[in-house]
Amino acid sequence: MPSRSDPPPSPSALPVLVVDDVALIVELVRAVLGQLGFRDVDAAADGTVALVRMRERRYGLVIADWNMLPMTGYELLRRVRADPDLRRTPFVMMTTQEQAECFPAARRAGVNACLVKPFMPAALRETIRAVCGTGPTDVAPVLPAHGTAGAPDPRVVRL
């Protein structure tokens, strides 16, 4: 994990793990990450697979859905934070508006940020910048969901 004094890694060098049991969501998040300059993106269909991958490889960011089987994103987060080798991995939880009441539990478990699906590419970009201190600098700004440049996207919860 880089120290605060180290320059942030470039997006193309930051390995990202996207964890969701809906293949379409994984591909959408992967496409947005690609637009933002992230080239090293792996996927896992649930927390069990993600945990195995995380023990095999160091990721600079994990973006996981809350609601998956057999292991939920919440359980994955709890196990990551309990593991001395993984606990410092930046972790973003995503879920639908209907399940956003889960975010306080995610915060107590140590999540870095939460996103409500669907989210705009700009919301993901800003969340990654806030969590990892990195993000593309050559991407044109995208308007938030409510269309006001510079205003925060109400679907992003930063902790």
TORPA-4810 file (N, C-alpha, C, O; in nm, 3 decimals):
<nodes>
NODE_1_0.084_-0.117_0.000_0.000_0.000_0.000_0.089_0.124_0.000_0.180_0.132_0.082_M
NODE_2_0.065_0.220_-0.090_0.150_0.338_-0.093_0.127_0.426_0.028_0.019_0.429_0.085_P
NODE_3_0.233_0.498_0.066_0.219_0.591_0.177_0.156_0.719_0.125_0.147_0.740_0.004_S
NODE_4_0.112_0.805_0.215_0.048_0.931_0.177_0.142_1.021_0.098_0.097_1.104_0.020_R
NODE_5_0.274_1.006_0.118_0.369_1.091_0.048_0.402_1.041_-0.092_0.456_1.116_-0.174_S
NODE_6_0.370_0.913_-0.121_0.395_0.860_-0.254_0.296_0.919_-0.353_0.181_0.946_-0.317_D
NODE_7_0.338_0.941_-0.479_0.242_0.988_-0.577_0.138_0.879_-0.603_0.170_0.761_-0.595_P
NODE_8_0.014_0.918_-0.633_-0.087_0.816_-0.658_-0.053_0.737_-0.783_0.002_0.791_-0.878_P
NODE_9_-0.087_0.607_-0.783_-0.060_0.526_-0.902_-0.150_0.570_-1.016_-0.259_0.624_-0.994_P
NODE_10_-0.105_0.546_-1.139_-0.190_0.578_-1.253_-0.301_0.474_-1.260_-0.283_0.361_-1.215_S
NODE_11_-0.416_0.512_-1.317_-0.526_0.416_-1.327_-0.488_0.288_-1.401_-0.533_0.180_-1.366_P
NODE_12_-0.404_0.302_-1.502_-0.369_0.183_-1.580_-0.286_0.085_-1.499_-0.278_-0.033_-1.535_S
NODE_13_-0.224_0.130_-1.391_-0.139_0.044_-1.308_-0.213_-0.010_-1.185_-0.157_-0.091_-1.112_A
NODE_14_-0.335_0.034_-1.161_-0.408_-0.004_-1.040_-0.497_-0.125_-1.071_-0.595_-0.111_-1.144_L
NODE_15_-0.466_-0.242_-1.016_-0.553_-0.357_-1.040_-0.682_-0.343_-0.959_-0.681_-0.310_-0.841_P
NODE_16_-0.794_-0.368_-1.027_-0.926_-0.353_-0.967_-0.999_-0.486_-0.975_-0.991_-0.556_-1.076_V
NODE_17_-1.070_-0.520_-0.868_-1.155_-0.639_-0.866_-1.300_-0.594_-0.854_-1.337_-0.527_-0.757_L
NODE_18_-1.382_-0.631_-0.952_-1.526_-0.601_-0.951_-1.598_-0.729_-0.911_-1.578_-0.834_-0.972_V
NODE_19_-1.684_-0.719_-0.808_-1.751_-0.837_-0.755_-1.902_-0.815_-0.763_-1.957_-0.730_-0.693_V
NODE_20_-1.968_-0.892_-0.848_-2.113_-0.885_-0.862_-2.160_-1.014_-0.925_-2.092_-1.070_-1.011_D
NODE_21_-2.276_-1.062_-0.883_-2.328_-1.187_-0.937_-2.410_-1.167_-1.064_-2.460_-1.264_-1.121_D
NODE_22_-2.425_-1.044_-1.108_-2.495_-1.015_-1.232_-2.390_-0.978_-1.337_-2.326_-0.873_-1.328_V
NODE_23_-2.373_-1.066_-1.435_-2.267_-1.047_-1.535_-2.281_-0.914_-1.608_-2.180_-0.851_-1.641_A
NODE_24_-2.402_-0.869_-1.634_-2.423_-0.742_-1.703_-2.368_-0.625_-1.620_-2.309_-0.533_-1.675_L
NODE_25_-2.389_-0.629_-1.490_-2.337_-0.523_-1.403_-2.185_-0.524_-1.404_-2.122_-0.419_-1.411_I
NODE_26_-2.125_-0.642_-1.398_-1.979_-0.652_-1.403_-1.927_-0.590_-1.532_-1.831_-0.514_-1.530_V
NODE_27_-1.990_-0.622_-1.643_-1.945_-0.568_-1.771_-1.966_-0.417_-1.781_-1.883_-0.347_-1.838_E
NODE_28_-2.076_-0.367_-1.725_-2.099_-0.222_-1.724_-1.993_-0.150_-1.640_-1.938_-0.048_-1.683_L
NODE_29_-1.966_-0.202_-1.521_-1.865_-0.140_-1.435_-1.728_-0.150_-1.502_-1.650_-0.055_-1.498_V
NODE_30_-1.698_-0.263_-1.562_-1.571_-0.281_-1.632_-1.559_-0.179_-1.747_-1.452_-0.122_-1.768_R
NODE_31_-1.667_-0.158_-1.820_-1.665_-0.061_-1.931_-1.641_0.081_-1.880_-1.563_0.156_-1.939_A
NODE_32_-1.707_0.118_-1.770_-1.687_0.251_-1.713_-1.543_0.265_-1.665_-1.479_0.368_-1.688_V
NODE_33_-1.492_0.162_-1.598_-1.352_0.166_-1.553_-1.258_0.182_-1.672_-1.160_0.256_-1.665_L
NODE_34_-1.287_0.113_-1.782_-1.206_0.126_-1.902_-1.209_0.268_-1.957_-1.106_0.320_-1.999_G
NODE_35_-1.327_0.332_-1.956_-1.340_0.470_-2.000_-1.258_0.563_-1.912_-1.209_0.667_-1.957_Q
NODE_36_-1.243_0.525_-1.786_-1.170_0.608_-1.690_-1.021_0.578_-1.690_-0.946_0.640_-1.613_L
NODE_37_-0.976_0.486_-1.773_-0.834_0.460_-1.785_-0.784_0.336_-1.713_-0.664_0.309_-1.715_G
NODE_38_-0.872_0.261_-1.648_-0.832_0.141_-1.576_-0.827_0.024_-1.673_-0.927_-0.008_-1.737_F
NODE_39_-0.712_-0.039_-1.684_-0.691_-0.146_-1.781_-0.680_-0.284_-1.716_-0.697_-0.386_-1.783_R
NODE_40_-0.651_-0.288_-1.588_-0.628_-0.415_-1.518_-0.747_-0.442_-1.427_-0.744_-0.411_-1.308_D
NODE_41_-0.853_-0.501_-1.484_-0.978_-0.522_-1.412_-1.013_-0.671_-1.415_-1.030_-0.729_-1.522_V
NODE_42_-1.025_-0.730_-1.297_-1.070_-0.868_-1.284_-1.212_-0.869_-1.230_-1.260_-0.767_-1.179_D
NODE_43_-1.278_-0.983_-1.241_-1.415_-0.995_-1.192_-1.432_-1.123_-1.112_-1.361_-1.221_-1.133_A
NODE_44_-1.528_-1.119_-1.021_-1.568_-1.237_-0.943_-1.719_-1.232_-0.926_-1.777_-1.124_-0.912_A
NODE_45_-1.783_-1.349_-0.929_-1.929_-1.355_-0.926_-1.988_-1.349_-0.785_-2.108_-1.330_-0.769_A
NODE_46_-1.904_-1.365_-0.682_-1.952_-1.354_-0.545_-1.833_-1.337_-0.452_-1.718_-1.342_-0.494_D
NODE_47_-1.863_-1.317_-0.325_-1.758_-1.292_-0.227_-1.663_-1.408_-0.207_-1.545_-1.387_-0.179_G
NODE_48_-1.712_-1.530_-0.221_-1.626_-1.647_-0.204_-1.515_-1.649_-0.309_-1.398_-1.667_-0.277_T
NODE_49_-1.553_-1.629_-0.434_-1.456_-1.626_-0.543_-1.364_-1.506_-0.527_-1.243_-1.516_-0.549_V
NODE_50_-1.420_-1.393_-0.488_-1.340_-1.271_-0.470_-1.234_-1.290_-0.363_-1.119_-1.248_-0.381_A
NODE_51_-1.270_-1.352_-0.253_-1.173_-1.373_-0.144_-1.058_-1.461_-0.191_-0.942_-1.435_-0.156_L
NODE_52_-1.087_-1.564_-0.268_-0.981_-1.649_-0.323_-0.889_-1.566_-0.412_-0.767_-1.574_-0.402_V
NODE_53_-0.949_-1.486_-0.500_-0.868_-1.403_-0.590_-0.783_-1.303_-0.512_-0.668_-1.279_-0.547_R
NODE_54_-0.841_-1.245_-0.407_-0.767_-1.146_-0.328_-0.650_-1.209_-0.254_-0.551_-1.141_-0.228_M
NODE_55_-0.661_-1.335_-0.221_-0.549_-1.403_-0.155_-0.443_-1.445_-0.255_-0.329_-1.472_-0.216_R
NODE_56_-0.479_-1.451_-0.382_-0.382_-1.486_-0.487_-0.313_-1.363_-0.544_-0.202_-1.373_-0.597_E
NODE_57_-0.378_-1.248_-0.535_-0.327_-1.126_-0.600_-0.366_-1.004_-0.518_-0.474_-0.999_-0.460_R
NODE_58_-0.277_-0.906_-0.514_-0.305_-0.780_-0.445_-0.382_-0.687_-0.538_-0.339_-0.662_-0.651_R
NODE_59_-0.494_-0.637_-0.491_-0.574_-0.541_-0.568_-0.562_-0.403_-0.505_-0.555_-0.389_-0.383_Y
NODE_60_-0.561_-0.303_-0.590_-0.556_-0.166_-0.543_-0.693_-0.111_-0.510_-0.705_-0.006_-0.448_G
NODE_61_-0.798_-0.184_-0.551_-0.936_-0.142_-0.527_-1.028_-0.261_-0.549_-1.009_-0.339_-0.642_L
NODE_62_-1.127_-0.274_-0.460_-1.234_-0.372_-0.477_-1.365_-0.294_-0.482_-1.392_-0.209_-0.398_V
NODE_63_-1.447_-0.325_-0.583_-1.581_-0.267_-0.596_-1.677_-0.386_-0.592_-1.677_-0.468_-0.684_I
NODE_64_-1.758_-0.395_-0.486_-1.841_-0.514_-0.467_-1.987_-0.478_-0.445_-2.020_-0.376_-0.383_A
NODE_65_-2.073_-0.562_-0.497_-2.216_-0.551_-0.472_-2.247_-0.602_-0.331_-2.178_-0.690_-0.280_D
NODE_66_-2.348_-0.547_-0.271_-2.391_-0.587_-0.137_-2.457_-0.724_-0.140_-2.428_-0.810_-0.056_W
NODE_67_-2.547_-0.745_-0.235_-2.638_-0.859_-0.234_-2.594_-0.966_-0.335_-2.622_-0.955_-0.454_N
NODE_68_-2.524_-1.069_-0.286_-2.480_-1.181_-0.369_-2.489_-1.308_-0.286_-2.493_-1.304_-0.164_M
NODE_69_-2.491_-1.421_-0.357_-2.487_-1.552_-0.291_-2.376_-1.633_-0.356_-2.352_-1.613_-0.475_L
NODE_70_-2.308_-1.720_-0.288_-2.329_-1.759_-0.150_-2.269_-1.661_-0.047_-2.314_-1.659_0.068_P
NODE_71_-2.169_-1.581_-0.085_-2.113_-1.485_0.010_-2.146_-1.344_-0.036_-2.113_-1.305_-0.148_M
NODE_72_-2.210_-1.268_0.051_-2.249_-1.131_0.019_-2.127_-1.038_0.017_-2.019_-1.073_0.065_T
NODE_73_-2.148_-0.920_-0.039_-2.044_-0.819_-0.036_-2.011_-0.775_0.106_-1.897_-0.745_0.138_G
NODE_74_-2.113_-0.773_0.191_-2.093_-0.737_0.332_-2.002_-0.839_0.401_-1.909_-0.801_0.473_Y
NODE_75_-2.029_-0.967_0.380_-1.946_-1.070_0.441_-1.804_-1.065_0.384_-1.707_-1.084_0.457_E
NODE_76_-1.793_-1.040_0.254_-1.660_-1.023_0.194_-1.586_-0.909_0.261_-1.470_-0.924_0.299_L
NODE_77_-1.651_-0.795_0.277_-1.591_-0.680_0.343_-1.545_-0.716_0.484_-1.433_-0.682_0.523_L
NODE_78_-1.629_-0.783_0.560_-1.593_-0.821_0.698_-1.469_-0.912_0.699_-1.381_-0.896_0.782_R
NODE_79_-1.464_-1.007_0.607_-1.349_-1.098_0.601_-1.222_-1.027_0.555_-1.113_-1.055_0.605_R
NODE_80_-1.237_-0.936_0.461_-1.122_-0.857_0.415_-1.067_-0.774_0.530_-0.946_-0.771_0.551_V
NODE_81_-1.152_-0.707_0.604_-1.107_-0.621_0.714_-1.050_-0.702_0.830_-0.971_-0.650_0.908_R
NODE_82_-1.089_-0.829_0.842_-1.036_-0.915_0.949_-0.903_-0.981_0.912_-0.834_-1.035_0.998_A
NODE_83_-0.868_-0.976_0.784_-0.746_-1.043_0.736_-0.630_-0.942_0.737_-0.636_-0.842_0.667_D
NODE_84_-0.525_-0.968_0.816_-0.413_-0.874_0.824_-0.347_-0.844_0.690_-0.294_-0.734_0.670_P
NODE_85_-0.350_-0.939_0.597_-0.288_-0.917_0.466_-0.377_-0.838_0.370_-0.328_-0.784_0.271_D
NODE_86_-0.505_-0.833_0.397_-0.600_-0.770_0.304_-0.666_-0.644_0.359_-0.723_-0.567_0.282_L
NODE_87_-0.660_-0.624_0.488_-0.744_-0.523_0.554_-0.728_-0.381_0.502_-0.819_-0.300_0.517_R
NODE_88_-0.614_-0.348_0.443_-0.593_-0.211_0.394_-0.639_-0.190_0.250_-0.624_-0.081_0.196_R
NODE_89_-0.694_-0.293_0.189_-0.742_-0.283_0.051_-0.859_-0.184_0.044_-0.958_-0.202_0.115_T
NODE_90_-0.850_-0.082_-0.040_-0.963_0.009_-0.057_-1.086_-0.067_-0.108_-1.075_-0.150_-0.199_P
NODE_91_-1.201_-0.038_-0.050_-1.321_-0.117_-0.076_-1.440_-0.025_-0.095_-1.471_0.057_-0.009_F
NODE_92_-1.507_-0.038_-0.209_-1.628_0.038_-0.240_-1.744_-0.061_-0.249_-1.735_-0.162_-0.318_V
NODE_93_-1.851_-0.031_-0.177_-1.971_-0.114_-0.180_-2.074_-0.048_-0.269_-2.093_0.074_-0.264_M
NODE_94_-2.141_-0.128_-0.352_-2.249_-0.073_-0.435_-2.375_-0.156_-0.414_-2.370_-0.277_-0.390_M
NODE_95_-2.488_-0.088_-0.423_-2.616_-0.156_-0.414_-2.723_-0.066_-0.473_-2.695_0.048_-0.511_T
NODE_96_-2.843_-0.117_-0.480_-2.954_-0.039_-0.534_-3.010_0.056_-0.427_-2.983_0.040_-0.308_T
NODE_97_-3.086_0.153_-0.472_-3.148_0.248_-0.379_-3.234_0.175_-0.277_-3.240_0.215_-0.161_Q
NODE_98_-3.301_0.069_-0.319_-3.389_-0.007_-0.229_-3.312_-0.071_-0.114_-3.369_-0.098_-0.009_E
NODE_99_-3.183_-0.096_-0.133_-3.102_-0.160_-0.029_-3.002_-0.064_0.034_-2.912_-0.109_0.107_Q
NODE_100_-3.014_0.064_0.009_-2.917_0.161_0.060_-2.915_0.170_0.212_-2.822_0.226_0.269_A
NODE_101_-3.016_0.116_0.277_-3.014_0.116_0.424_-2.902_0.028_0.479_-2.875_0.032_0.599_E
NODE_102_-2.838_-0.050_0.393_-2.726_-0.134_0.436_-2.598_-0.054_0.457_-2.505_-0.104_0.520_C
NODE_103_-2.592_0.069_0.407_-2.467_0.145_0.411_-2.415_0.171_0.553_-2.294_0.166_0.573_F
NODE_104_-2.499_0.199_0.652_-2.442_0.215_0.788_-2.370_0.089_0.837_-2.266_0.099_0.903_P
NODE_105_-2.424_-0.027_0.807_-2.355_-0.151_0.847_-2.224_-0.165_0.772_-2.124_-0.209_0.830_A
NODE_106_-2.222_-0.129_0.645_-2.099_-0.133_0.567_-1.997_-0.036_0.625_-1.878_-0.068_0.633_A
NODE_107_-2.042_0.081_0.666_-1.951_0.179_0.726_-1.891_0.123_0.855_-1.771_0.137_0.878_R
NODE_108_-1.973_0.062_0.939_-1.922_0.003_1.063_-1.822_-0.109_1.035_-1.730_-0.132_1.114_R
NODE_109_-1.839_-0.178_0.923_-1.749_-0.288_0.888_-1.621_-0.239_0.822_-1.529_-0.318_0.800_A
NODE_110_-1.613_-0.109_0.789_-1.488_-0.054_0.738_-1.484_-0.024_0.589_-1.376_-0.012_0.532_G
NODE_111_-1.599_-0.010_0.524_-1.600_0.025_0.382_-1.544_0.165_0.364_-1.558_0.250_0.452_V
NODE_112_-1.480_0.189_0.250_-1.425_0.322_0.221_-1.527_0.416_0.160_-1.525_0.536_0.186_N
NODE_113_-1.618_0.362_0.078_-1.721_0.444_0.015_-1.832_0.352_-0.035_-1.813_0.232_-0.051_A
NODE_114_-1.948_0.412_-0.058_-2.064_0.339_-0.108_-2.120_0.410_-0.230_-2.119_0.533_-0.238_C
NODE_115_-2.169_0.332_-0.324_-2.233_0.385_-0.444_-2.371_0.322_-0.459_-2.389_0.202_-0.439_L
NODE_116_-2.467_0.405_-0.494_-2.601_0.356_-0.523_-2.611_0.333_-0.673_-2.584_0.423_-0.753_V
NODE_117_-2.651_0.211_-0.711_-2.670_0.177_-0.852_-2.808_0.222_-0.896_-2.902_0.211_-0.817_K
NODE_118_-2.826_0.272_-1.014_-2.722_0.298_-1.113_-2.647_0.427_-1.079_-2.704_0.517_-1.017_P
NODE_119_-2.523_0.435_-1.118_-2.444_0.556_-1.095_-2.382_0.601_-1.226_-2.361_0.522_-1.318_F
NODE_120_-2.353_0.729_-1.232_-2.291_0.788_-1.349_-2.140_0.763_-1.346_-2.083_0.746_-1.238_M
NODE_121_-2.076_0.759_-1.462_-1.930_0.742_-1.465_-1.858_0.845_-1.378_-1.757_0.813_-1.314_P
NODE_122_-1.909_0.968_-1.375_-1.845_1.072_-1.292_-1.849_1.036_-1.145_-1.754_1.064_-1.072_A
NODE_123_-1.957_0.975_-1.100_-1.967_0.935_-0.960_-1.864_0.828_-0.927_-1.801_0.832_-0.821_A
NODE_124_-1.848_0.732_-1.017_-1.747_0.629_-0.995_-1.608_0.690_-0.996_-1.525_0.657_-0.910_L
NODE_125_-1.581_0.777_-1.091_-1.450_0.843_-1.100_-1.419_0.918_-0.971_-1.309_0.902_-0.916_R
NODE_126_-1.511_0.998_-0.922_-1.487_1.077_-0.801_-1.473_0.988_-0.678_-1.394_1.018_-0.589_E
NODE_127_-1.548_0.881_-0.674_-1.536_0.787_-0.561_-1.399_0.722_-0.561_-1.336_0.709_-0.456_T
NODE_128_-1.351_0.681_-0.679_-1.217_0.621_-0.687_-1.111_0.722_-0.646_-1.017_0.688_-0.574_I
NODE_129_-1.124_0.845_-0.692_-1.027_0.949_-0.650_-1.028_0.966_-0.499_-0.921_0.975_-0.438_R
NODE_130_-1.145_0.970_-0.440_-1.154_0.990_-0.295_-1.096_0.872_-0.218_-1.032_0.890_-0.115_A
NODE_131_-1.119_0.752_-0.268_-1.077_0.631_-0.197_-0.930_0.599_-0.220_-0.858_0.562_-0.126_V
NODE_132_-0.884_0.614_-0.343_-0.749_0.570_-0.379_-0.651_0.684_-0.402_-0.531_0.661_-0.410_C
NODE_133_-0.701_0.805_-0.412_-0.613_0.916_-0.444_-0.565_0.909_-0.586_-0.460_0.965_-0.618_G
NODE_134_-0.638_0.841_-0.671_-0.600_0.829_-0.812_-0.723_0.844_-0.898_-0.836_0.843_-0.849_T
NODE_135_-0.699_0.858_-1.022_-0.807_0.870_-1.119_-0.753_0.938_-1.241_-0.649_1.004_-1.235_G
NODE_136_-0.820_0.924_-1.350_-0.770_0.983_-1.473_-0.775_1.134_-1.468_-0.868_1.192_-1.412_P
NODE_137_-0.676_1.197_-1.526_-0.675_1.342_-1.533_-0.705_1.389_-1.673_-0.726_1.509_-1.695_T
NODE_138_-0.709_1.297_-1.769_-0.731_1.336_-1.907_-0.872_1.306_-1.955_-0.898_1.312_-2.076_D
NODE_139_-0.962_1.273_-1.865_-1.099_1.243_-1.902_-1.183_1.368_-1.884_-1.174_1.435_-1.780_V
NODE_140_-1.264_1.400_-1.983_-1.350_1.518_-1.972_-1.449_1.498_-1.859_-1.497_1.386_-1.839_A
NODE_141_-1.481_1.604_-1.783_-1.576_1.589_-1.674_-1.712_1.548_-1.727_-1.754_1.590_-1.835_P
NODE_142_-1.781_1.467_-1.650_-1.915_1.421_-1.684_-2.011_1.484_-1.586_-1.982_1.492_-1.467_V
NODE_143_-2.125_1.530_-1.635_-2.223_1.592_-1.547_-2.279_1.489_-1.451_-2.301_1.374_-1.490_L
NODE_144_-2.303_1.528_-1.326_-2.369_1.438_-1.232_-2.510_1.403_-1.280_-2.562_1.465_-1.373_P
NODE_145_-2.569_1.305_-1.218_-2.699_1.254_-1.261_-2.806_1.362_-1.268_-2.893_1.357_-1.355_A
NODE_146_-2.800_1.461_-1.177_-2.905_1.563_-1.178_-2.869_1.679_-1.270_-2.945_1.776_-1.276_H
NODE_147_-2.757_1.672_-1.341_-2.728_1.765_-1.449_-2.665_1.897_-1.411_-2.657_1.986_-1.497_G
NODE_148_-2.621_1.917_-1.290_-2.560_2.042_-1.250_-2.411_2.022_-1.236_-2.366_1.948_-1.148_T
NODE_149_-2.334_2.086_-1.321_-2.189_2.070_-1.318_-2.135_2.113_-1.182_-2.172_2.219_-1.130_A
NODE_150_-2.049_2.031_-1.125_-1.983_2.065_-1.000_-2.062_2.026_-0.875_-2.005_2.024_-0.766_G
NODE_151_-2.190_1.996_-0.888_-2.271_1.959_-0.773_-2.248_1.811_-0.743_-2.226_1.733_-0.835_A
NODE_152_-2.253_1.772_-0.616_-2.230_1.631_-0.582_-2.345_1.544_-0.631_-2.460_1.586_-0.634_P
NODE_153_-2.310_1.423_-0.670_-2.411_1.327_-0.711_-2.477_1.272_-0.585_-2.407_1.217_-0.499_D
NODE_154_-2.608_1.285_-0.571_-2.674_1.240_-0.448_-2.672_1.090_-0.431_-2.706_1.040_-0.323_P
NODE_155_-2.633_1.015_-0.534_-2.629_0.870_-0.521_-2.497_0.818_-0.470_-2.480_0.696_-0.458_R
NODE_156_-2.404_0.906_-0.438_-2.274_0.865_-0.386_-2.269_0.900_-0.239_-2.299_1.012_-0.199_V
NODE_157_-2.230_0.803_-0.159_-2.214_0.825_-0.016_-2.067_0.810_0.016_-2.014_0.699_0.010_V
NODE_158_-2.000_0.919_0.050_-1.859_0.911_0.088_-1.852_0.903_0.240_-1.924_0.973_0.311_R
NODE_159_-1.764_0.818_0.286_-1.755_0.797_0.431_-1.629_0.856_0.484_-1.603_0.848_0.605_L
</nodes>
